[in-house]
């Protein structure tokens, strides 16, 4: 019979503590509403300082004639939209932009499919194989880009590469001496494989973490109702983790749209020319190769708008789904 008395005393003590901490009714809500804004202020300030100045400088440069002479102090004349006009009326820009978009979409979706597959494997196997697989993924994720590219360049080398050696073991196949980096199609195939290989760990870990949020009782209930493994995945698990998949796909699209180092290092391995360029290397050549920093800035602004366009589509879709739920 003493339990209700103790509970009532604790409840009164909790109410007194709350009144002491938060004061009168109404102050809790106001203080609670202000706290998130105060917490995000440092992040906003860091974002404005770290990215605001470069973006403003890039916008101003895109409207000026900025070449080698301007780097030595000569004033940069204002040319309005001329850099943008020269860019979009040029022969190479739209071809490279379309190629970059196709490369981005193909590589991002290949990464998502393989990453989801690896996450399913991690979910299905026991503890020891799962830990071994996770360590292998972490090693691939942690490898520096230059080291990745050195290993892959050795693998696809036309004379001593193990890829040509293994393919030549197939009946009727002779790939010794075949250069994968000469043909633009095989060049971008190799680049897509390398970028996919390096990005799968991020997708796999993200999706696996999302899998852990799906309640076992939901899966058991669906299994009792007779759902197969394929139906569980398509109709139960994937719809539940769809917001996570959307965010990961968005990040992957942005990453693959801005890819630069892998393409540049493959070009340094022996392929040079505009037919091997994506937007990242194209902007780099405009800036450092042609010393045309004004046009390079204009191209960078277009890439930024393309990236924002992709982001806005997915963010609007996610907000709509959130409102409907």
C-alpha positions, 0 to 999 in steps of 0.5 A: 500500500506504500507504493502509491504514496512514494509515487505521488511524492516523486511526482510532486518532486519532479513537478517542483524540479521542473518549475525550478528549472523552467519557471512558469508555464510557457517559458519551457516552450519558448526556451525549447524553441530557441535552443535549436537555433542557438545550437546551429549558429556555430555551424552556420557561421563556420559554413559562411566563413568556410564556403561563403568567401570562395563562392562570392569570389567565384561568382565575381570572377565568372563575370570578369576577364581573368587570365594570367595577366590578372594574377600579376596585378592587372585589373580584371575588366567586367565582361558581364555574361560573356564568359557564360555565352562563350561557354554555352556556345562552345563546341565541347561544353554540352558534350562534356556536360551530357557525358558527365551526367550519364557517367554520374547517373550510371555510376551512382545507381551501380554503386547503390545496387552493389552497396544494397547487395553488400548490406544484405550480405552483412545482414544475412551472415553470422558475426565473424564473416560480417566483421571480416567483410566490414574490415575489408570494406573499411580498408577499401574506404580508407585507402587514399585515392592516389594509392587506389589509382596506382593499384588499379592502373597496375591491374589494367596495364596493357603489358603487365596488368593482371586483368589482361592476363586473366582474360587471356586465360579464357578460350579464344581470348587474347587480351595481352597488349590491350590498352583499356585507357585508349578507347573513351568508352572503355576509359570511362568504364574503368573509371566507373568501376574504380569509383564504384568500388571506392564508394560501395563501402559508404553505401553498404554501411549506411544501408546496413545501419538503416536495416538495423532500424527495421523492427524484428516484430514487423519482419516476423509478422510478415513472415507469419503472413506467408511473405517470402524473402523477396516480398519482405525486401521489396514490400517491407524493408525497402519502403521503411528505409526509403528515406535513407536510400534517398539521402544516400543516392543524393549524396552519391549523385553529387559526389559522382557529378564532381568527380575529378581526381580519378579521371585526372589520374587516369588521364595522366596514365596515358589518355589526353584529350577532350574526349576523356574529360568530365566537367571536373577535368574540363574546368581544371583545364580551362583554369590551369591549362588555358589560364582562363579563370573567368570561363572556368569560374562560369563553368564551375557555377553551372556545375553548382547549379546542376548539383543544386538542381539535383538536390532540390528535386530530392529534397522536395520529394522527401519533404512531400513524403514527410508531410504525407506521413 
